[in-house]
Amino acid sequence: MHLDALGAALWVGTWVTLGYLAGNHIDAIYHDITRYSYYLLIALAVVLAAYIARHILRRRRRRAARAGRPAKGNQTQARSKTTARNGR
């Protein structure tokens, strides 16, 4: 409980200091933040899509490994193993 109060005090101090330093320039700061917010939103969407794709691909590889068959990305390794077994 004491740490919650300390954390709250630190956050309040941080925001009050930022508000004081921004002062009369808050309109210019707000304009810049809204201008770049679209770029930030696009970047977050790209990162989220990459994370989801990575998660799906890892899940497919794990399921394929459990089933004893190679995943689509590992077909060359499977061919080399079968070639070694067949002596070719």
Secondary structure, DSSP 8 states (H G I E B T S, - for coil): -HHHHHHHHHHHHHHHHHHHHHGGGHHHHHHHHHHHHHHHHHHHHHHHHHHHHHHHHHHHHHHHHHHTS--GGGHHHHHHHHHHHHT-
